[in-house]
Amino acid sequence: MKEQTEITEQVVSIWVRDPRLQKNDFWHAYIDYEICLHTTSVCFTKKISCVRRRYSEFVWFRQKLKANSMPTTKLPDLPPKNPFFSLNNAQQITERMVGLQKFLEEILQDPLLLSDSCLHLFLQTQLSVSKIEACAAGRTHYSVVQAVQGYGLRRFHSTEDLQNSLSTSCDSDSDSSECREPQPWIKDLATAESKTTSSLDLSCLAGSK
């Protein structure tokens, strides 16, 4: 009688939730979103993580994946830019949040993309995009694995990083950098608007570069 081998299903669950107003100063503000990842996949060093990212960082992330992937790789689209996007509009924020989650769900279904170091640094560290590029290129004193494991890293590693962040304009897609104070509801808009869990079955072809 043939001995049956139990195959453990590798799963990645991803959520985008909890939009929060982040104010640089009186005139400049943006909204970022919490990305929570739970996984049993051998592709990930850290099995549970939560980080915060803004829309413009997602735009950079997609461009980076495109530059690093094969020409034949078809990447999913991000929710489109909206010149009338408002920090006060609950529906627009919710639609963007749901679109960002769908984007990540589709990304995580491609085993080839899981070998990209930038993906792991984007989803599981609070490194700025410039630090992600430096780390992935081996130009930092810490490795990708060390960064993901939280090797004493913080969001801002220097005064320069902090100043660069403070110079960022608001997350509106319009040309105006003036942002009004969002309504109080935004602090409560979190898991209630995007609670759907997506469990993705993955077959990892390679580990992080």
N, C-alpha and C positions, 0 to 999 in steps of 0.2 A: 504494500500500500504506500502511495506516495505521501511523503511528509509535506504538509502544507506550510508555506512560509507566510507569516503575517507581515503585510506591508503597511507600515505606518504612514498615514496620510499627512502630507506636509501642507500646512495651511497658513495663509497670511490674512489677517483681518485689519482693515484700515478705516479710520474715521476722520473726517474733517468736521470740526464743530467749534463751539464757543468763540464766536467773533467778538473781538474786543477793540475798543478805541485805544490807540496809542498816540499820545500827543508829544511832538517834538518841542513845540513852543505854542504861543497863542494862535499863530496863523497856520501852522503845519501839523497835520494829523493824518493818520491812516488807520486801517483796520487790519489786524492779523487774525489768523485762525489756528486753532490747535490741531495738530496732526498726531493721532494716537495709532500706534502699530503694535499688534500682538501677533506673534508668529511661532510656529514650530519648525520653520524651514531652516535647513542647514546653511542656506545662503546668507543668513543674518547672524552676526556675532551676538547682538543684543536681542533678546526675545520680546521685551516689552519696552516701549519708549513713547514719550510725548514731547513734541517740540512745537514752536510757534513760527509760522511763516506768513508773509504778506503776499498779495497777488503779484507784485512786481518780481518777487523772488521765484514764484512759479514760472513766470515768463522766462527768466534767466535759466531755470532748471530745464525747461523743455528745449531751449536753444542748445544747452550744453549736451543733453542726451542726443539731440539730432547730430551735433558735430562729432560726437564720439561713436555713434552707431553706424552700422552698415548702410550704404545708400538705399538698399532695398527695404530697410526697416521703416514701417509706417507707424508714426507716432500719433496717439490720439490728440484731439484738439482741446485746448483750454476753453473755458467759457469766454466768449468774445469780450473785447474791450467795449466799454460803453461811454461815449463822451458825456452822457448825462448821469453817470453813476453818482449816487449821493450817499453820504455817510448817515443820512437820516432816513433812508428808504429801506424798511425791513424786508420787503419783497425782493429788492435787488440784491441785498446782502445774502439773503437765504438762497436765491437762485445761484449766485456766484459760489457759495459754499458747497452746494450740492454738485455743481459742475466741477469744482476742484476735486471733490471726492471721487467722482466718476472718472476723471482724468487719472488719478492715482491708481484706482482699481484696475484700469486697463493697462497702465504701465507695468503693474506688478504681475500681470499675466504673461509677460514676455520674458522667458528665462534668460535670453541674451542680455537684456537690459539690467538684469540683476547682477551682472558681473561688473557694472560700472561703479567705480568708487564714489563718484559724485552722487549717485542715487542714495547710497548708504549715509554719506555725510549730510545730504540734504534732509533725509527723513529721520535721522537719528542723532543729530547734533544740532547745537544752536550756533554753529560757526556761520559767520557772514559769508556771502558768496565769494568774496575775494579770498577769504581764508580757505574755503572749500577748494577753490582752484589751486591754491598754493599747496595744500595738503595732498590733493590727488596727484600733483606733479612732483611730490617728494621734496618740496621746498620749505617744510616746517620741521621743527625739532621733534614732532610727534607723528606717528604713523596714522593711517586710516583707522586701523583697529583700536589704537590708543584713543583717538578722538571719539570714536563711537562708544567706547567704554567709559568715557568721561574722565579722561586722564588729567584731572585738575583744570579742565578748560572752562572758560566762561564765554558768554556771548561777545564781550568786548575784551580784547587782549591788550589794547593800548589806548592812550588818549586819542590818537589819530583815528582808530576805528570808531570811537564814540563820536568824534566830531563829524566823521563821514556819515554816520547814521543820522545825526541831528540835522544835517544839511539836506536830507531827503525830503522831498515835497510830499503833499498829501496823496493818499491812495486813490483819489478820484482819477478817472480817465480823461477828465477835461484838462484844459491848459491852465485853468486857474489854480493857484496854490493856496487860495483862501478856503478854509474849511470851517463850517459851523459846528458847534457842539452838537453831537447826535442826541437824540431823545433818550430818556432813561431806559426805555425798553431794551436797548442794545446790550445792556449788562446782563439781562436775563435771557436773551436769545442765545441758546447754546445747544445742548443735546436735544431739546424739545423739537427743534426744527430739522435736525439731521441725525436721527438715531439709528438709521438703518446700518446694520452690520453686513459687510460683504466678506464672505469667506472664499478665498481663492485657492484652488488646488494648483500647486506649482511643482514643476519638475526642473530642478536647478541644474543647469549645464555646467556652470562654473562659479567659483567663489569670487569674492571681491578682488580687484586687481591690486 
